[in-house]
Amino acid sequence: VLEELGTVHFGRLHMKPGKPTTFGTVQSGSRTVLVFALPGNPVSAMVSSILLVVPALKLLAGRGDYQHRVVQVALAHAFRTDPERPEYHRAITRWDAERREYVAQSTGHQASSRLLSLRSANALLCLPAQKEALRAGEKVDAILLD
């Protein structure tokens, strides 16, 4: 339907969760309307919304702070990675005053249908697509959730 009414700019994303996210535009008179089609799984929809929709809405509202706050964190434990797609892993990030760095731990099982993985999350870890697991102490970027 979106292809018939407007332009699809992308229909799949190379990320986990959120692969089936679609973005397009439709002309409505003299205005261009942005259309985000989010995945059906609740966590996938939420992560896609955080990464794409919220910054777009902030930018359209004229806010200068539309980009995500990103910090580097040390992993509190090993993290398995997906060999095919980069992953936005729900995590709990805290400041460790002794180590003088942020430390992150997983919120648990990361299935895209598992809402509990979001309940206590205050960050999305940006895990690379690779075969080898990340070891405890390795550093990754973390998007802080508001």
Phi and psi in degrees as a GROMACS rama.xvg file:
@    title "Ramachandran Plot"
@    xaxis  label "Phi"
@    yaxis  label "Psi"
@TYPE xy
-62.5315  -38.7043  LEU-2
-63.8186  -33.2306  GLU-3
-73.6302  -34.2623  GLU-4
-91.6333  -23.9862  LEU-5
-158.178  -140.817  GLY-6
-122.775  129.244  THR-7
-92.0037  118.989  VAL-8
-87.3146  -34.0136  HIS-9
-156.118  149.985  PHE-10
-123.918  -5.26014  GLY-11
-150.985  146.875  ARG-12
-120.662  144.855  LEU-13
-88.0031  73.0866  HIS-14
-157.206  164.274  MET-15
-137.266  125.657  LYS-16
-79.0127  170.643  PRO-17
112.497  11.0656  GLY-18
-52.0131  -44.0226  LYS-19
-81.5983  17.9825  PRO-20
-66.724  137.826  THR-21
-125.206  144.33  THR-22
-133.774  135.573  PHE-23
-150.388  176.527  GLY-24
-131.99  148.864  THR-25
-133.244  136.021  VAL-26
-82.3656  131.936  GLN-27
-129.385  93.4641  SER-28
67.667  -125.521  GLY-29
-92.4868  0.271412  SER-30
-101.2  148.317  ARG-31
-102.074  123.98  THR-32
-102.308  129.058  VAL-33
-82.4835  137.982  LEU-34
-126.999  118.497  VAL-35
-108.364  124.916  PHE-36
-109.267  111.936  ALA-37
-93.3214  157.005  LEU-38
-62.0975  162.919  PRO-39
-80.5668  -28.983  GLY-40
-71.5436  137.511  ASN-41
-61.2459  -41.2922  PRO-42
-69.4641  -41.3759  VAL-43
-59.6394  -42.8449  SER-44
-64.0591  -42.6527  ALA-45
-66.5121  -46.3326  MET-46
-63.2419  -44.8585  VAL-47
-61.3447  -39.4484  SER-48
-63.8383  -45.6902  SER-49
-60.9924  -44.7922  ILE-50
-75.6592  -33.5655  LEU-51
-117.381  -49.4761  LEU-52
-73.3963  -47.9532  VAL-53
-59.2975  -47.7934  VAL-54
-61.6014  -37.898  PRO-55
-63.1344  -43.6827  ALA-56
-64.7176  -40.9765  LEU-57
-62.8394  -43.1128  LYS-58
-63.9939  -44.1017  LEU-59
-64.1314  -29.0753  LEU-60
-80.9941  -2.06316  ALA-61
83.9302  13.8282  GLY-62
-79.8419  138.373  ARG-63
-81.0712  -14.5227  GLY-64
-100.475  42.3838  ASP-65
-78.9499  -18.3812  TYR-66
-81.061  152.086  GLN-67
-69.5916  147.694  HIS-68
-82.2352  121.707  ARG-69
-119.691  132.636  VAL-70
-128.43  157.702  VAL-71
-91.0085  136.571  GLN-72
-126.527  152.78  VAL-73
-94.3219  137.589  ALA-74
-77.3497  130.756  LEU-75
-74.6405  -21.0217  ALA-76
-154.348  174.786  HIS-77
-68.5244  147.301  ALA-78
-126.995  126.393  PHE-79
-72.4778  146.729  ARG-80
-119.722  160.339  THR-81
-89.2981  128.104  ASP-82
-70.9307  -16.1422  PRO-83
-101.858  -40.6033  GLU-84
-128.572  143.108  ARG-85
-64.4269  149.227  PRO-86
-124.563  142.648  GLU-87
-102.633  97.2342  TYR-88
-90.9337  124.616  HIS-89
-69.0673  132.555  ARG-90
-148.723  164.344  ALA-91
-108.744  120.259  ILE-92
-113.984  136.051  THR-93
-140.644  156.548  ARG-94
-85.5561  127.427  TRP-95
-102.16  104.845  ASP-96
-64.2668  -36.7957  ALA-97
-64.9363  -44.2801  GLU-98
-83.9593  -14.0139  ARG-99
57.036  45.9624  ARG-100
-157.499  161.403  GLU-101
-78.3063  143.117  TYR-102
-126.416  140.574  VAL-103
-126.728  141.138  ALA-104
-129.664  152.118  GLN-105
-67.841  152.453  SER-106
-86.5752  3.52426  THR-107
113.258  -156.432  GLY-108
-52.6854  132.663  HIS-109
-105.736  24.221  GLN-110
-57.4597  141.749  ALA-111
-69.0318  -10.7127  SER-112
-98.235  -1.31865  SER-113
-94.6068  95.3872  ARG-114
-62.2049  -28.7352  LEU-115
-60.156  -24.4641  LEU-116
-68.4334  -16.1305  SER-117
-96.6652  -21.9652  LEU-118
-54.086  -48.9784  ARG-119
-102.63  1.17894  SER-120
-67.8922  137.451  ALA-121
-123.59  8.58104  ASN-122
-158.13  157.411  ALA-123
-114.805  117.334  LEU-124
-79.9853  136.345  LEU-125
-93.4754  92.7628  CYS-126
-94.2531  133.57  LEU-127
-74.8029  157.597  PRO-128
-78.2108  115.342  ALA-129
-163.452  157.944  GLN-130
-76.518  -36.9702  LYS-131
-81.7573  141.056  GLU-132
-67.0631  153.95  ALA-133
-84.4992  138.586  LEU-134
-90.0092  156.118  ARG-135
-55.3161  137.093  ALA-136
94.1917  -20.5221  GLY-137
-65.4266  153.989  GLU-138
-104.063  138.383  LYS-139
-138.918  163.908  VAL-140
-79.0169  147.358  ASP-141
-131.628  130.451  ALA-142
-88.9432  118.985  ILE-143
-78.2646  133.738  LEU-144
-91.477  139.181  LEU-145
